[in-house]
């Protein structure tokens, strides 16, 4: 389900329509738009809150943007701009499908799943769930997908915390496991080569990483445990929706997600044709 929902959500970060909407309220630069656009449901929070909820970013990278960004554009303005940008993006990306019965059905199922995302321990998920659901089906779908995505992300942060992985250690382990590439993720999260090396050293001292940079058996087990716990903590909305509803939602979203991934050339896998693939 993550594979078909993520493309819907990430138009917020990749569609030029969103950046144009942000420019209209004075926001410029990728990271000012990213941090403001993603953190706005939390209100005018300080950098420490964003660092805690986003987890992977170097604190000083967050502090270069937050909380100053709220002086340029208060959260309510950011929320309105991000919805306007997503609206324009999805209308272009999905074309005639935007008014189709399938999208309306998908929006209803996604909203039903999102309504089961309980707030405790899920700050970003809860903040998004508290927003009014837009009337337009394509925007309701996007808002529900965003709530489900951030709910899952909150659980992932909990799993990383349980594993005692700080921000840079989380990135070192996922790159060592093949889930990311260092050259693509390190600088985008603000970490220097020295900080990366220090993270590797801490993991070696715990017996989780070889000197070659590969995960030990214990390291692989720890990383697998993080992913398994993330999945388990993300399962509540799908249990609430039920197997038939979940399968139907996947079936409805797959062609839309594939279209978004292909058109925007997103660095995401093309969702499999069926849930069982």
FENQUI-V402164 format. One record per residue. RES is the residue in one small letter. BURIAL is I if it has 24 or more other C-alpha atoms within 12 Angstrom, else O. Layout:
# FENQUI-V402164
res=(RES/RES)
burial=(BURIAL/BURIAL)
This chain:
# FENQUI-V402164
res=(x/x/x/x/x/x/x/x/x/x/x/x/x/x/x/x/x/x/x/x/x/x/x/x/x/x/x/x/x/x/x/x/x/x/x/x/x/x/x/x/x/x/x/x/x/x/x/x/x/x/x/x/x/x/x/x/x/x/x/x/x/x/x/x/x/x/x/x/x/x/x/x/x/x/x/x/x/x/x/x/x/x/x/x/x/x/x/x/x/x/x/x/x/x/x/x/x/x/x/x/x/x/x/x/x/x/x/x/x/x/x/x/x/x/x/x/x/x/x/x/x/x/x/x/x/x/x/x/x/x/x/x/x/x/x/x/x/x/x/x/x/x/x/x/x/x/x/x/x/x/x/x/x/x/x/x/x/x/x/x/x/x/x/x/x/x/x/x/x/x/x/x/x/x/x/x/x/x/x/x/x/x/x/x/x/x/x/x/x/x/x/x/x/x/x/x/x/x/x/x/x/x/x/x/x/x/x/x/x/x/x/x/x/x/x/x/x/x/x/x/x/x/x/x/x/x/x/x/x/x/x/x/x/x/x/x/x/x/x/x/x/x/x/x/x/x/x/x/x/x/x/x/x/x/x/x/x/x/x/x/x/x/x/x/x/x/x/x/x/x/x/x/x/x/x/x/x)
burial=(I/I/I/I/I/I/I/I/I/I/I/I/I/I/I/I/I/I/I/I/I/I/I/O/I/O/I/O/O/O/I/I/I/I/I/I/I/I/I/I/I/I/I/I/I/I/I/O/I/I/I/I/I/I/I/I/I/I/I/O/I/I/O/O/I/I/I/O/I/I/O/I/I/I/I/O/I/I/I/I/I/I/I/I/I/I/I/I/I/I/I/O/I/I/O/O/I/I/O/O/O/I/I/I/I/I/I/I/I/I/I/I/I/I/I/I/I/I/I/O/O/I/I/I/I/I/I/I/I/I/I/O/I/I/O/I/I/I/I/I/I/I/I/I/I/I/I/I/I/I/I/I/I/I/I/I/I/I/I/I/I/O/I/O/I/I/I/I/I/I/I/I/I/I/I/I/I/O/O/O/O/I/O/O/I/I/O/O/I/I/I/O/O/O/O/I/O/O/I/I/O/I/I/I/O/O/O/I/I/O/O/O/I/O/I/O/O/O/I/I/O/I/I/I/O/I/I/O/I/I/I/O/I/I/I/I/I/I/O/O/I/O/O/O/I/I/I/I/I/I/I/I/I/I/I/I/I/I/I/I/I/O/O/I/O/I/O/I/O/I/I/O/O/O/O/O/O)
